[in-house]
Amino acid sequence: LQNVRIDPSSISFSMWKDIPVPFYMSVHFFEVLNPKEVLQGAKPVLNQRGPYVYREIRYKTNITFHDNDTVSFLEYRKLFFQPDLSNGSEEEYIVVPNILMMGAAVMMENLPNFVKLLLSGALAGLKQEAFMNRTVGEIMWGYEDPLIDTINMFVPGLIPFKGKFGLFIELNNSNSGLFTVNTGMKNISRVHMVDSWNGLKKVNYWRSSECNMINGTTGEMWPPFMSPTSLEFYSPDACRSMTLVYERSGKFEGVPTYRFVAPKTLFANGTDYPPNEGFCPCMQSGIQNVSTCRLNAPIFISHPHFYNADPALVNAVEGLHPSKEQHALFLDVHPMTGIPMNCSIKLQLNLYIKQVSGIIQTGKIKPVVLPLLWFAESGSIEGSVLKEFYTNLVLIPSLLDYLQYIFLGLSVPLIILAAVLM
């Protein structure tokens, strides 16, 4: 128990502070093969590209212990492209929706027509089109676009950022917010459980108190002596707490584990799963509207390839092939310590696109939730850390258990002999 607390003297503290597990982020893009036809109302045809793999380094700073048995910290992530593990380079060009333009068009749908006409004229002057051909590096880490200044001029505050635009521009060399978690010094069953995030006990993105709750841990470790039921963690990327459910027991490199997976209700809509009503307005089950925490942009998250989603989402485009083996997320956790041994967390980003009257660049695009990319953050304990884990948590306990029976076996004849002599 002493060694799983968040305490500088515990064995697990250095692992918690600077995670020794090699994490990798693999990104798969969906290239649109028929952009001209989509503008005329055709079904989008997609081709998966990648993976583009990045080594992920995580470390904690600003570690501050408090009198109420909690500790605050910032965790930073740094990403380094791995050409040898990737199927392609960051310099490759991919045709994808003009995310900024198409997102802004949907966001402006209910504005007065003259505003939309002015924007449409400005887009024509800037030669902006509904689809763009940019490099992987530009889409991920940012590109300069005069459209940003134009939108800020016509609709101030619609997109509260300036300069470059990129899907992952705020991910690299950044932190996921100030977490305050329990140390477990007085109550080991609360160790790693989140006390607050950015000073908040709950968020205000959603429409119900239940959906706004910050539950579970930060997703790195859990309290020891886990039961085979469920585990929870708060994800700043998804702006919500997530609950995974127990699937089966197993072993990772000889170490006993519980496997936890996402239930089918994780991204279900409020009709199919009433507790999720607070995440609405909803569309089909299998996608979650995260516009309220993404600058009101029409962004949805889901499992890759719309795995576990309404078949209508898969059928609305061509080129998706959902499967449990490739697209389901999982966590293999050592139940005695609550430490993950092997994991792969997968999410897909989707953009809702449609024809918007008054903005000619949107053509005759039929309403569709269009996959942009999916990524997997994966890692497993290996090397000297795995060896130490196996020795301390498998080998030594097994040896002690074996010796216990040996001593028990030796003690029986001695007890009989003592009884005879008495």
N, C-alpha and C positions, 0 to 999 in steps of 0.2 A: 504493500500500500504506500509506503514511504517513497518508493521509486517511481510511482506514476503521478505523484503530485507535481504541481508546477512550483518547484522550489530549486534554487540554485545548487543545493546539495544533493538533489535526486539524480539518479542515473539517466532518466529520460529528459532532463532539462535541456541538455545540449542538443538532443534530437528535436525537441520542441522549438528551441530558439533558432537553430540553423538546420533546417530539414535536410538530412543526409541522403534521402531517397532521390535518385535522378528522375525528375519529372520531364515529360515531353508533351508539347502541344502539337497535334497534327491537324492541319486545316485542309478541308476539301472544298473547292469552289464548284458552283454549278454554272457552267457556261451556257448561254442561250444561243442555240444554233440557228434559229429562224427569227431574228428580231424584226425584219421587215414584215413578215407574215403576221407576227403577233400584233403589230400596229394596225393590221387590217382585221383583227378579231380572231386570229387563229390560236389554237392551243400551243402554249410554249413547249418547245422541245429542248430538253436539257441534257448536258453531258458533264459528268463529274470529272473534275481535274484535281490532280494532286496524288497523295498528300504532300503538303509543304510543311516540313517538320522543324520545330523549334525546341531547343534545349531550354528548360525553364528553371531558373535559380530563384529560390524563395528564402527570404531571411527577415527576421524581426528586428525592429529598432524601437526606440522610445519606450523600452520596457519599464513600467512603473508599478511597483507593488503598493497596494492600499491596505488600510487598517481593517477593512471588512472582508478580508480573505479573497480579494479579487486582484487581478493584474491587468493593466492596459498595455496595448502595443499597436504598432503599425507593422503590417507585413507587406514587403515589397516584392515585386516580381520583375525579373529581367529575362528577356527572351533573345536567344541567339540562333540564327538560321543554321540548319544542319544539311548542307547540300548532299552529303553521302547517304542520308536517310530519306531524302525527299525524291519524289517523282516529278521533277521539274525545278525551275529556278524562279527567283523573285522577279526576274526581268521578262518573264513570259507574259504575253498579252492575252487577256480574257474578255469576252463580250458579256457584260452584265448590265442590269438596269442602271440607269443614271439615278443612283440611290437618292442623292440630294434633291434632284429635280422632281422625280416621281413621288418622293415622300412629301415634298412641299406642295405639290399639286393636290394630293389627297387632303392634306391639312388645310388647304385654302378652298376646298370645294364649296363651302357654305358662305364664302365672302362675296361681296357685291361683284356683279359681272364686270364692271369697269376696272376693278382691281385686277381680276384675272386676265382681262384683255391687255392691260398694261404689262403684266408680267409675261404674258405670251409674246408680246412684241419685243420685250427685253430679251427673252430667251432666244427669239429668232435672231436678234442682233448679236447675241453672244454665240450663235451657232450651237445652241444646246439641243440635244436630241434625247429621246426617251431611253435609248441604250447607248452605252459607251464602251470603248475598247481601250482598256488600261492595263498596266502591269499588275502582277500580284502584289508587288511591293507598294505601289501607289494605293491600291484598294485597301490594303491592310494598314499601312503606316502614314498615309495621307498624301494629298496632292492639292496644290493651290488651284482654286476655281473662282473666277470672277462672279460666279452665280451667288456665292456667299454674300458678297457686298450688295449685290442687286436685291436679293431677298431681304436683307437687313434694311435696305432703303425703302422698299415698298411696304413691307410688313415688319416694322421694328419689333424685336423680341420673339419673332416666330422661331428663329434658331439662335439661341444665346451663345454663339461662339464665332470666332473670326479666324482668318488665316486658312490653314489647311483643314481638309476633311478626310477622315479615314476611319474605317470600322474598328480598328484596334489601336488607334492613335493614343488613347488614354490608358491602354493596358500596360505597355512597356515602360519600365522604370517608374512605376507608380504603385500606390498602395490601395488596398480595398476598403479603406476607412478605419477609424479608430475603434478597435474591439476592446471590450472589457469582459474578462471571463473569470470564472471561479477557479481558485487555485487548488481546492480540495484539501486544504490544510486542516479544516475542522470537520468537513463533511465530504468524504471521498466520493460519494455518489453524485456530487455536483461538479467534480473536477472537469474543466474544459467547457462547461455549460456557459453560454453567453449571458452576461448580465446586461450589457447595453452595446449598441453599435452607433458610433458618432454621437454618443450621449443620449441616444433614444432607447426607450424600453420597448417601443413598437414603432413601425413605420406608418406613413400616412398615404401610401400609394393606392390603397385598395378601398373597397366599399363596405367592408365588414371588419369588425374587431378581430375576428378569428383569422382572417387572411393577413391582417396587418401585424400579427404577433411575431416576435423574434424568438424562435424556439430552437432548442438543441445546441450544438457546438458550432465551431467555425468550419467544421468539415475535415479537420486534420486528425483529431483523436476524440475518443469518447470515454466515459467513465468505465472503470474495470468491472468485471463480473457481469458481462452483458447477458441478457436473456434473448432467446431466439424469437423475437417479436418484431421490433422495428427500431429504427434510429432516425434522428432528426438533425438537420443542420441549417444554418442561415446562409444563403448565397447572395452576396451583393450583386453578382452578375445577373441573376434572375430576379433580384429585388424582392425576394420572398424566402420563407422557410420551406424546406422540402422534407418529406417523410419517405424513407425507403423501408421496404418490408423484407422480412427474412424469407429466403428462398430455400436454402439447404446448407448443411454442414459439409465441410471438406477439409483439405489440407493444401497449404502452399509451401512447397519445398520442405515438407515434413512437419510444418507448424500448423496446428489445428486452427480452422477459421470458420466463421459464419459468413455466408454470402448474402448481401442485401441488394435488392434491385428496386427499380421504380414500379409502383403499382400502376395499373391501367388508368386509375383515376387521377394520376398526378396532373395531367393537362386536360382532363375532361372538362366539358362546359357545365354550366350551372343546371342545365336540364338533366343531363345524365348523372351528375353528382352534385346535389344541392349545396354542400359545403363550399364548392368552388364558385358559387354565385357572386361572391365578393370580388372575384377577379374579372368579372364581366364589365363592359359589354363583350359578349362571347360570340364566336362563330361556331364552326364545327368542333366536335370533341377532338382533342389531340393537339391543339395549338392554344397558346395563352397570349392574350393581348397584353403587351408590356409598354404600351404607348405612354401610360401615365408616369412611368419612370424613365422614359427615353425621349424626353423633350416633346411629347405628344406625337412623335413620328409613328406611322402605321407599321410598327414592328411587332412580330409575333415570334415566340420561341416554341420549339417542339423537339421531339426526338428526331434524329437524322432520318431522312427519307420518309418522314411522317409515319415512322414506326408506331404502332399502337394508336393510330389516329383514324378518324372517319375515312373510309375508302374514297369518299368524294374528293378529298384533298389530293390523294395520290392520282386519281383519275383526271384531275383538272390539268395535269401536265403530263408530258411523256419523258421517260428516262429515270424514273424512281423505282427502286427495288428494295423495299423495306424487309429487313430480316433481323431476328433476335441475335444471331451470332455476330453480325457486324454493327448493329445500331443500338443495341440495348446497353444501358449503363449498369455498372455493378461496383460493389465495394466488398472486398474480402477482409474481414476484421478478426484479429485475434481476440476471442471473447474474454479471456482472463485479464488482459491489459487494456483493451479498447483501442489498440493501435492497428491501423490498416496495414496489411501486408501487401496487398495488390489491389489496384483500382483503375477504373477507366470511366471518367465522367464525360458524357457526350451531350451536346446541345446543338440545335440547328437554328440559324437566324433566317427569318422569312420577311419579305416585304409585301404588303398588300398594295397591288397596283390596279388601276382602272382608268377608263376614259373619264376625264373631268371636263364638263362643258365650259367653253371659254378659253381653254388652254389647248391650242391646236396640236401641240407636241405630243399629247397623250393619244392622238389618233382615235382608233376604234377599239382600244384595248378592252377586252372583257375582264370583269372583276375576277381576280385570282390572287391567292396567297402564294407568292413565288419564292421558292427556296433560293437563298443567296449563297450560303455556305454552311457547313457543319464542322465542328471541331471536337476533338477528344483530348482531354488532359489525363495522361496516364502515368503511372509510376508503380514500382514495386521494390520492396526491400531486397537488397542483394549484397554480395561481398562480405566484408568483415561485420557489418551490422547484422546481416542475416545469420552469419555464423554465431555471433554472440547471442542473438535471439534464440536460435535453435539449441545452443548449449544450455542457456539459463532456463528456458521455458519448456524444453522437451527432453533433452538428454539427462540433465541433473534430476528433474522430478521423476523421470522414469527409473533412473538408477536408485534414487531414494525409495521409490515404491518397491523396486525389486529387492533391495536390501531389507526392507521392512518385512517382506515375506520370508526372507532367509532367516532373519533374527527370530521371527515368529516360529518358523520351523525348528530352529535350534532350541527354542525355549520349551517346546512341548516335552521332549525327552527329559529335560532337566526338571520340569514340574512333576512328571511321573516318578522320576528317581527320588525327588524330595518327598513325595507322598509315600513311597514305599519305605524309605528310611524312617519316616515319622511313625 
